[in-house]
Amino acid sequence: QVQLVESGGGSVQVGGSLRLSCSVPERIFSTESLAWHRQAPGKQRELVATIPQFGTPNYADSVKGRFTISRDYAKNTVNLQMNSLKREDTAVYYCAASPTIRGWDYWGQGTQVTVSS
């Protein structure tokens, strides 16, 4: 199966930072929109940040000003820099690529982010 691969998750205290990375196949990386989602226990998966092929990235209001999504063209990765982390950021984070009417075509397996006091 064609899947994206996340890394960089872990445990951090409130106010700390983490940087997530997601390896994306070359044929997808530069031609499709990329995104990070997250799913907390008992909650629906939510879109955190999107970086389109062209144009400016978009962020959920809950992370705006704290998270930054970017592409590393040298490594074919989409990254999520997370600063000023809050307990409510605790979730499994998933990267995704290629939005369609049915949803995102490609997904990673997820990486756990735990933020504690």
FIKE-989614 format. One record per residue: residue in three letters; x, y, z of N, C-alpha, C in turn; residue number from 1. Coordinates in Angstrom, 3 decimals. Layout:
# FIKE-989614
  residuo      n_px      n_py      n_pz     ca_px     ca_py     ca_pz      c_px      c_py      c_pz  num
      ALA         X         Y         Z         X         Y         Z         X         Y         Z  NUM
...
***
This chain:
# FIKE-989614
  residuo      n_px      n_py      n_pz     ca_px     ca_py     ca_pz      c_px      c_py      c_pz  num
      GLN     0.837    -1.192     0.000     0.000     0.000     0.000     0.876     1.248     0.000    1
      VAL     0.420     2.260    -0.693     1.118     3.535    -0.698     0.679     4.312     0.527    2
      GLN     1.611     4.535     1.430     1.321     5.273     2.643     2.413     6.288     2.925    3
      LEU     2.026     7.312     3.639     2.981     8.278     4.133     3.495     7.796     5.489    4
      VAL     4.673     8.260     5.875     5.284     7.790     7.109     5.642     8.974     7.990    5
      GLU     4.984     9.054     9.143     5.241    10.137    10.092     6.332     9.753    11.078    6
      SER     6.979    10.772    11.619     7.950    10.584    12.677     8.024    11.865    13.495    7
      GLY     8.623    11.771    14.663     8.851    12.941    15.488     7.927    13.097    16.672    8
      GLY     6.954    12.214    16.804     6.056    12.298    17.942     6.763    11.949    19.237    9
      GLY     6.105    12.259    20.335     6.670    11.979    21.636     5.913    12.704    22.718   10
      SER     6.518    12.745    23.897     5.925    13.406    25.053     6.661    14.697    25.354   11
      VAL     5.900    15.717    25.685     6.472    17.023    25.972     5.600    17.724    26.999   12
      GLN     6.194    18.603    27.765     5.435    19.369    28.742     4.756    20.566    28.099   13
      VAL     3.722    21.039    28.754     3.020    22.229    28.283     4.010    23.364    28.039   14
      GLY     3.861    24.013    26.900     4.754    25.097    26.532     5.939    24.672    25.700   15
      GLY     6.147    23.380    25.581     7.262    22.863    24.825     6.990    22.805    23.335   16
      SER     7.941    22.235    22.611     7.856    22.168    21.157     8.178    20.776    20.653   17
      LEU     7.603    20.440    19.516     7.916    19.224    18.795     7.877    19.525    17.310   18
      ARG     8.637    18.759    16.556     8.623    18.880    15.111     8.307    17.519    14.514   19
      LEU     7.194    17.440    13.816     6.795    16.222    13.144     7.230    16.267    11.685   20
      SER     7.579    15.113    11.161     7.941    15.006     9.755     7.169    13.868     9.116   21
      CYS     6.923    13.989     7.835     6.191    12.977     7.102     6.845    12.787     5.745   22
      SER     7.314    11.587     5.497     7.921    11.265     4.221     6.833    11.044     3.172   23
      VAL     6.975    11.712     2.049     5.980    11.673     0.982     6.640    11.208    -0.311   24
      PRO     6.046    10.258    -1.030     6.614     9.828    -2.315     6.802    10.996    -3.266   25
      GLU     7.879    10.957    -4.024     8.215    12.059    -4.919     7.104    12.394    -5.898   26
      ARG     6.404    11.374    -6.396     5.360    11.612    -7.384     4.171    12.365    -6.806   27
      ILE     4.082    12.418    -5.503     2.988    13.094    -4.825     3.426    14.420    -4.220   28
      PHE     4.632    14.458    -3.722     5.102    15.542    -2.874     4.894    16.939    -3.462   29
      SER     5.329    17.147    -4.690     5.335    18.481    -5.273     4.110    18.804    -6.110   30
      THR     3.204    17.855    -6.273     2.063    18.046    -7.161     0.720    18.029    -6.444   31
      GLU     0.711    17.754    -5.157    -0.535    17.627    -4.419    -0.520    18.467    -3.158   32
      SER    -1.708    18.811    -2.714    -1.828    19.427    -1.404    -1.453    18.410    -0.327   33
      LEU    -0.847    18.895     0.737    -0.446    18.057     1.853    -1.057    18.624     3.126   34
      ALA    -1.232    17.771     4.107    -1.907    18.227     5.315    -1.493    17.416     6.528   35
      TRP    -1.723    17.994     7.674    -1.637    17.303     8.952    -3.015    17.308     9.599   36
      HIS    -3.408    16.150    10.100    -4.626    15.990    10.877    -4.261    15.460    12.253   37
      ARG    -5.213    15.495    13.146    -5.006    14.869    14.447    -6.317    14.306    14.970   38
      GLN    -6.185    13.311    15.821    -7.354    12.709    16.435    -7.059    12.418    17.902   39
      ALA    -7.786    13.088    18.762    -7.673    12.866    20.191    -8.625    11.748    20.597   40
      PRO    -8.353    11.089    21.718    -9.228    10.003    22.173   -10.677    10.454    22.306   41
      GLY   -11.581     9.698    21.710   -12.993    10.004    21.798   -13.470    11.147    20.927   42
      LYS   -12.597    11.677    20.104   -12.955    12.796    19.258   -12.785    12.447    17.782   43
      GLN   -13.427    13.229    16.938   -13.299    13.053    15.505   -11.944    13.557    15.026   44
      ARG   -11.470    12.965    13.953   -10.254    13.456    13.347   -10.498    14.868    12.813   45
      GLU    -9.556    15.752    13.061    -9.696    17.127    12.624    -8.504    17.559    11.790   46
      LEU    -8.774    18.435    10.863    -7.726    19.003    10.029    -6.991    20.081    10.808   47
      VAL    -5.681    19.951    10.889    -4.860    20.884    11.642    -4.249    21.945    10.741   48
      ALA    -3.653    21.513     9.644    -2.968    22.437     8.754    -2.891    21.849     7.363   49
      THR    -2.988    22.703     6.370    -2.906    22.294     4.981    -1.930    23.191     4.238   50
      ILE    -1.098    22.582     3.418    -0.219    23.348     2.547    -0.516    22.927     1.114   51
      PRO    -1.090    23.830     0.322    -1.462    23.491    -1.053    -0.258    23.469    -1.974   52
      GLN    -0.458    22.955    -3.189     0.611    22.969    -4.181     1.044    24.407    -4.444   53
      PHE     0.065    25.282    -4.551     0.314    26.706    -4.708    -0.502    27.465    -3.686   54
      GLY     0.030    28.558    -3.229    -0.701    29.382    -2.296    -0.218    29.236    -0.869   55
      THR    -0.930    29.896     0.003    -0.522    29.984     1.397    -1.108    28.848     2.221   56
      PRO    -0.380    28.397     3.238    -0.914    27.365     4.119    -2.130    27.841     4.899   57
      ASN    -2.940    26.900     5.328    -4.104    27.180     6.144    -4.011    26.416     7.448   58
      TYR    -4.556    27.004     8.506    -4.469    26.408     9.828    -5.809    26.440    10.531   59
      ALA    -6.036    25.433    11.342    -7.172    25.470    12.235    -6.972    26.600    13.238   60
      ASP    -8.066    27.219    13.647    -7.968    28.323    14.594    -7.262    27.916    15.884   61
      SER    -7.423    26.671    16.275    -6.867    26.202    17.526    -5.340    26.151    17.539   62
      VAL    -4.722    26.129    16.359    -3.266    26.033    16.289    -2.628    27.238    15.615   63
      LYS    -3.437    28.134    15.104    -2.932    29.293    14.385    -2.000    30.108    15.278   64
      GLY    -0.844    30.447    14.742     0.141    31.198    15.494     1.092    30.340    16.295   65
      ARG     0.785    29.060    16.436     1.631    28.147    17.197     2.265    27.069    16.329   66
      PHE     1.546    26.625    15.308     2.019    25.556    14.429     2.390    26.129    13.072   67
      THR     3.376    25.513    12.437     3.779    25.899    11.096     3.961    24.653    10.241   68
      ILE     3.274    24.598     9.115     3.433    23.498     8.177     4.357    23.955     7.058   69
      SER     5.213    23.059     6.611     6.167    23.416     5.570     6.574    22.185     4.773   70
      ARG     7.105    22.424     3.592     7.663    21.360     2.759     9.180    21.461     2.777   71
      ASP     9.844    20.337     2.932    11.282    20.261     2.774    11.543    19.602     1.423   72
      TYR    11.880    20.404     0.437    12.032    19.896    -0.920    13.257    19.006    -1.077   73
      ALA    14.235    19.161    -0.212    15.429    18.336    -0.280    15.168    16.922     0.216   74
      LYS    14.206    16.776     1.111    13.936    15.483     1.725    12.578    14.900     1.367   75
      ASN    11.787    15.639     0.604    10.425    15.199     0.279     9.623    14.886     1.543   76
      THR     9.655    15.824     2.458     8.877    15.682     3.673     7.992    16.898     3.881   77
      VAL     6.856    16.665     4.497     6.023    17.748     4.972     6.170    17.758     6.486   78
      ASN     6.474    18.923     7.018     6.784    19.039     8.432     5.747    19.872     9.161   79
      LEU     5.625    19.615    10.434     4.746    20.400    11.290     5.532    20.798    12.528   80
      GLN     5.902    22.062    12.577     6.570    22.601    13.743     5.509    23.036    14.734   81
      MET     5.543    22.485    15.927     4.543    22.760    16.944     5.211    23.438    18.126   82
      ASN     4.820    24.655    18.393     5.344    25.427    19.503     4.241    25.739    20.500   83
      SER     4.653    26.130    21.687     3.709    26.505    22.740     2.611    25.466    22.905   84
      LEU     3.016    24.225    23.018     2.060    23.126    23.056     1.185    23.175    24.297   85
      LYS    -0.068    22.811    24.102    -1.062    22.758    25.155    -1.496    21.317    25.370   86
      ARG    -2.084    21.047    26.520    -2.569    19.700    26.799    -3.595    19.260    25.764   87
      GLU    -4.385    20.194    25.269    -5.408    19.880    24.285    -4.827    19.503    22.927   88
      ASP    -3.525    19.673    22.745    -2.872    19.236    21.517    -2.565    17.748    21.534   89
      THR    -2.759    17.101    22.667    -2.514    15.667    22.762    -3.414    14.912    21.790   90
      ALA    -2.805    14.131    20.923    -3.551    13.414    19.897    -2.592    12.558    19.090   91
      VAL    -3.159    11.706    18.267    -2.383    11.037    17.233    -2.416    11.935    16.009   92
      TYR    -1.259    12.255    15.490    -1.149    13.148    14.353    -0.896    12.348    13.084   93
      TYR    -1.643    12.671    12.048    -1.558    11.984    10.772    -1.251    12.970     9.659   94
      CYS    -0.367    12.593     8.766    -0.203    13.391     7.561    -1.033    12.776     6.447   95
      ALA    -1.406    13.605     5.485    -2.244    13.165     4.392    -1.881    13.936     3.139   96
      ALA    -2.231    13.361     1.999    -1.923    13.984     0.723    -3.055    13.768    -0.266   97
      SER    -3.183    14.694    -1.184    -4.096    14.590    -2.316    -5.562    14.561    -1.923   98
      PRO    -6.130    15.729    -1.650    -7.552    15.779    -1.322    -8.412    15.488    -2.546   99
      THR    -9.482    14.764    -2.328   -10.465    14.471    -3.361   -11.859    14.668    -2.782  100
      ILE   -12.862    14.498    -3.636   -14.235    14.583    -3.157   -14.508    13.534    -2.077  101
      ARG   -13.879    12.371    -2.213   -14.088    11.283    -1.262   -13.259    11.445     0.010  102
      GLY   -12.285    12.321    -0.034   -11.379    12.484     1.079    -9.939    12.485     0.605  103
      TRP    -9.020    12.377     1.549    -7.608    12.374     1.203    -7.180    11.003     0.700  104
      ASP    -6.435    10.985    -0.396    -6.056     9.725    -1.025    -5.020     8.938    -0.236  105
      TYR    -4.101     9.629     0.407    -2.978     8.969     1.059    -2.853     9.419     2.506  106
      TRP    -2.546     8.467     3.352    -2.442     8.716     4.790    -1.229     8.026     5.386  107
      GLY    -0.724     8.606     6.453     0.264     7.930     7.263    -0.407     7.130     8.360  108
      GLN     0.381     6.386     9.106    -0.152     5.537    10.167    -0.354     6.280    11.479  109
      GLY     0.179     7.471    11.565     0.003     8.289    12.745     1.180     8.244    13.696  110
      THR     1.382     9.342    14.403     2.403     9.414    15.428     1.816    10.114    16.648  111
      GLN     2.074     9.555    17.817     1.464    10.047    19.050     2.192    11.268    19.573  112
      VAL     1.417    12.280    19.919     1.928    13.459    20.605     1.195    13.580    21.926  113
      THR     1.945    13.610    23.015     1.362    13.716    24.337     1.929    14.943    25.035  114
      VAL     1.043    15.828    25.460     1.439    17.054    26.137     0.890    17.010    27.558  115
      SER     1.757    17.141    28.529     1.354    17.031    29.922     1.876    18.214    30.722  116
      SER     1.248    18.437    31.873     1.663    19.521    32.757     2.884    19.133    33.554  117
***
